[in-house]
Amino acid sequence: MRKVIVNSTPLIVLCGIGQLKLLRELYGEIYIPKAVYQEVTVKTDSACLQLKNEESWIHVAEIKDTGEKKMYKAKLHDGEVEVMILAQEMKADLVILDDNAAKKTAKYLGLTVTGTLGVLIKAKQEGYVRQIYPLLTVMKRKGFYVSETVERMVLEKSNEWKED
């Protein structure tokens, strides 16, 4: 079983579009650091209260080396920092992050990285979703920013781009 560590934004976005299940379908189980769990479940109106009901395949893990957190604090949030540390401690196969600074840091550390859009592309390739475009539309309507360039790239990669 692959070790997959997920940050808060992909969880929030996938919950918000009703597609949290894609993580289970694609990876079987996932790990989230305690800081991420606290971030996504802190509000009672949070879409990710679903996490509390998915305990069988979503594992909340505490990092062992909290001293390492100081190394990353300048440009990353608490959850992102814990994702990096947990991924290194667990020798993770994949890290799912959306923040560009966090992605760059993870790659620098030698971690394999994807984001929410990468998850959607993989889900389509494996037949778990029929189309990405409608999901992208909902994501953008709910406040997830996707540039036109990135949207086109995602739609081209998933064979959904149509020239005007």
C-alpha positions, 0 to 999 in steps of 0.5 A, spaced: 500 500 500 502 506 498 503 511 503 500 518 501 500 524 505 495 529 504 494 537 506 488 541 508 487 544 501 486 538 497 481 535 502 477 542 503 476 542 495 475 535 494 470 535 500 467 541 497 465 538 490 463 532 493 469 528 491 473 526 497 472 519 496 476 519 490 482 519 495 480 512 497 478 510 490 485 512 488 490 510 494 486 506 499 488 510 505 491 516 506 495 520 512 494 527 514 498 530 520 494 532 526 495 540 524 491 538 518 486 535 521 485 540 526 485 545 521 479 542 516 475 540 522 475 546 526 469 549 524 462 546 525 460 548 518 466 545 515 465 541 509 470 536 511 467 534 517 466 528 513 473 527 515 470 525 522 466 519 519 472 516 514 476 514 520 477 507 517 481 510 511 484 516 513 489 516 518 491 522 523 498 521 524 503 526 529 510 528 527 515 525 531 520 531 530 517 537 532 523 541 532 524 540 525 518 545 524 522 551 525 526 550 519 520 551 515 516 556 518 518 562 514 514 561 508 509 555 510 503 554 514 503 549 520 499 544 516 504 544 510 510 543 515 507 537 518 506 534 511 513 535 509 515 532 516 510 526 516 512 525 509 519 524 510 518 520 517 514 515 513 518 515 507 511 517 503 510 515 496 506 521 494 504 528 497 498 532 495 499 539 496 496 545 492 500 551 495 506 553 490 511 554 495 509 548 499 510 544 492 517 547 491 519 545 498 517 538 497 520 537 491 526 540 493 526 535 499 525 529 494 518 528 495 513 526 489 508 531 489 501 532 486 495 537 487 488 537 487 488 537 479 493 532 479 488 527 483 482 529 478 486 527 472 488 521 475 481 519 477 479 520 470 484 516 467 482 510 472 475 511 470 473 514 477 470 520 474 467 521 467 469 529 466 473 534 470 470 540 467 464 540 471 468 539 477 473 544 475 467 549 474 464 547 481 471 548 484 472 555 481 465 557 483 467 555 491 473 559 490 478 555 488 483 559 484 485 556 477 488 560 472 486 559 465 493 556 463 492 551 468 485 550 466 487 549 459 493 544 461 488 540 465 483 539 460 488 538 454 491 532 459 484 529 460 482 530 453 476 535 454 479 541 451 475 544 445 478 549 441 473 555 440 
